[in-house]
């Protein structure tokens, strides 16, 4: 919470210099961005663990224009989501997967204090 004032100024600066979008994981940040920098598009991070059509539709209802899907989804699941939502969909096609769910790096947080 102590960083929100600085974040507000930063979001305004991003909008002022013409940044297209921000990648968001924290819904409080999304709400703040919509209030202080409404021209910035919201892109939902893979750390939001969007693994279902309902999740993507929920983020759409909050004003997100793009959602990065959870890495664990099958091609069939990705296709189903793409055909049934209006948000732009982004997927990771290569890279390490976290223990449990992508974006929720529980083991690295537990072992090394890093997530």
PAKOLPA-755134 format. One record per residue: x, y, z of N, C-alpha, C, O, CB in turn. Coordinates in steps of 0.02 Angstrom, whole numbers, plus 50000, padded with zeros to 5 digits. Glycine has a CB too. Layout:
// PAKOLPA-755134
XYZXYZXYZXYZXYZ/...
This chain:
// PAKOLPA-755134
500414994050000500005000050000500435006350000500235011449972499545000050060/501005006050031501435012050035501705014149967501925019749959502005010750083/501685009649918501955011149852501425013849804501595015649748502275005049823/500805014149825500265015949778500315023049753500145024349696499605014849811/500535027749794500605034749772501125035149715501015038449665500815039349831/501685031749726502205031649673501945028149611502085030349555502835028249699/501565022849620501285019249563500805023649524500805023549463500935012849587/500395027449559499925031949526500295036749480500105037749423499505035749578/500815039849505501215044449465501535040849406501565043549350501755047849508/501785034849418502105030949365501615029149310501775029749250502415024549394/501015027049328500505025349279500325031449237500245030949176499875022549313/500255037149268500115043349231500675044949182500545047049126500005049249280/501295043949204501865045149159501855040349101501995042349044502525044449198/501705034049113501665029149059501145031149007501275030748947501505022149086/500575033349030500045035548984500275041748946500165042248885499395036949022/500595046448980500815052648950501315051448894501295054948843501115057249003/501765046648902502285045548851502055040848796502435039448749502905042748884/501445038348800501155034448746501225026948750501165023448699501465036548684/501345024248809501365016948818500675014148800500165017048820501575014948891/500655008648764500025005648742499665001948797499055002648804500155000948685/500034998048836499704993548884500184991948941500784992848936499464987148849/499884989448995500284986949051500064979849065499474978049059500204991449114/500544975649085500394968849105500274968849180500694971149218500984963849085/499694966249199499474966849269499344960049299499064955649266498844971249273/499544959149361499364953249400498914955149458498474951249478499994949749426/499004961049485498654963349544498034967249524498084972349489499114967649589/497444964949544496824968249524496774975349552496444979549522496234964149546/497084976649609497084983449636497464988149590497284993949582497384983549707/498004985649560498384989649512497964990949450497974996549423499044986049492/497594985949427497154986849369496634992249383496514996649341496804980249351/496334992049441495824997049459496135004049462495835008849437495504995249528/496715004549492497065011049495497225013549426497125019549411497705010449538/497475009249383497655011249314497045013749277497085018749241497965005349276/496485010449284495875012649250495655019549274495385023449236495305007549262/495785020949337495575027449365496045033049345495815038449326495545026949441/496705031949348497175037449338497485037649268497745042849248497725036949388/497445032149231497745031849164497295027749118497485022349095498465028849166/496685030149105496185026049069496365024248997496055019848969495545029649069/496855027548968497045025848899497495019648895497575016748842497405031748866/497785017648952498205011648953497765005448949497285004648987498635011549018/497925001148902497574994748899497844990148954498424990548973497664991448829/497414985848979497604981049030497704974248999497264971648964497074980749086/498284971349011498434964548989498524960249052498924961849095499074964248944/498144954849056498174950449114498784945849110498874942249061497544946349119/499184946049161499804942149165499654934649172499124932649196500234944449223/500134930549152500084923349163500034921949238499784916649258500684919749133/500264926549280500234925649352499514926149378499394924949437500664930849386/499044927949335498344927949355498044920949350497484919749372497934932849312/498424916349321498234909349314497554908549279497114905049304498214906049383/497474911949223496854911449184496854904749147497194903949097496784917349134/496474899949174496484893149146495804891049119495724885349097496714888349199/495304895449122494644893649098494334899449059494544905249066494184891649157/493834897849019493464903048984493134907749033493134913849022492934899848938/492864905149087492544909549137493044914449166492864920249177492244905349193/493654912349178494164916849205494304922449155494344928249174494804913049221/494384920649091494514925749040493934930549034494034936549030494654922348971/493324927949035492744932349032492704936949092492494942749086492094928249027/492894934549150492914938649210493404944449200493234950249215493114934549272/494004942949175494494948349164494254953149110494374959149115495174945349144/493904950549059493604955049009493114959849043493094965749027493254950848954/492714957249088492204961349122492534966849164492214971949179491754957049166/493154965849183493524970849221493904975849176494224980449201494014967449268/493844974849111494164979449064494814977149034495144981048999494274985749098/495014970949046495624968449015495514967248941495004964348922495864961849051/495984969448899495924968448827496334962548802496234960248746496134974748791/496794960048843497204954248826497314950248889497404952948944497884956348793/497314943648881497444939248938497974934148917497904930948865496784935648962/498484933448958498994928248946498764922048984498704922049045499714930548970/498624916748947498354910648977498874906949018499484907649008498074906048923/498624903049065499064898649104499424893849056499134891749006498654894649158/500034892349072500454888349027500254881049023500454877448977501174888749049/499864878749070499684871649074499134869549026498984863649021499494869949143/498824874248991498244872548949498434868648887498974869548858497884878848930/497984864248867498074860548804497884864948745497564870148753497654853948805/498074862748686497894866348625497134866748618496864871848598498204862948563/496794861348635496054861248632495754866548679495294870148659495794854248651/496014866948739495754871848788495894879048764495464883448772496074870748857/496484880148736496654886848710496174888648654495924894248651497384887048686/496064883948608495614885248552494904886948577494594891548551495594879248505/494664883148625493994884348653493944891448681493444894948669493834879148708/494444893548718494434900248747494454905448692494074910248693495034901248796/494904904648643494974909548589494324910448550494154916048530495524907348542/493964905048539493344905348499492754908248538492244909748508493174898448474/492824908948603492244910848644492354916948687491994918048736492054905148687/492844921048670492944927248707493134932748658493294931448601493494926348762/493114938848682493294944548640493994947248655494274950948615492794950148648/494274945448711494944947748729495464944648683495374939148657495114946048803/496014948248672496584945348638496874940148684496904941148745497114950748617/497104934648656497384929148696498114928348678498304928248620496994922548684/498514927748730499234926548722499414920148760499134918848813499664932648748/499874916248731500084910048764500844909448762501164911848715499754903948732/501114906248813501824904448812501874897648778501474893248791502124904248886/502364896948733502434890548699503084886948717503204881448695502414891648624/503484890148758504124887148778504344890148844504204895948858504664888148723/504684886248884504954888848946504784884449005504394879749000504704895848958/505084886149060504994882249121504294883049150503994888449145505514884149173/504044877749178503404877949214503554878049288504014874749312502954872049195/503154881749324503234882049397502914875949429502484872749399502914888549425/503124874349490502804868949527502094871249543502004876849566503204867149592/501614867149531500894868549541500614872049480500464868749430500774872749605/500544878649481500254882349425500724888049406501034891149448499564885149444/500764889349341501214894649318501014901349348500424902849357501214895149242/501514905149364501404911549395501314911149470501334916149505500804914749366/501234905149496501164904049568501744899649590501644893849607500464900849586/502334902349589502954898549599503054896949673503474899949707503564902449573/502674892249697502654890849768503294887649794503524889449848502074886349783/503574883049757504174879549781504764884349786505124884349836504344873749736/504874888449734505444893149737505334898349791505824900749821505544896649669/504714900049805504574904749859504734901549926505014904749970503834906949857/504544895249933504654891649996505394890450009505644891650064504284884949995/505754888049958506454886149967506914892249970507334892650014506664881649910/506824896949924507304902449920507034909249937507384914249932507574902649853/506394909549956506104916049971505994920249910505904926349915506544919650019/505994917049851505894920649788505314917449751505204911449755506534920549745/504954921649715504384919149677504424921749606503984920249565503724921049709/
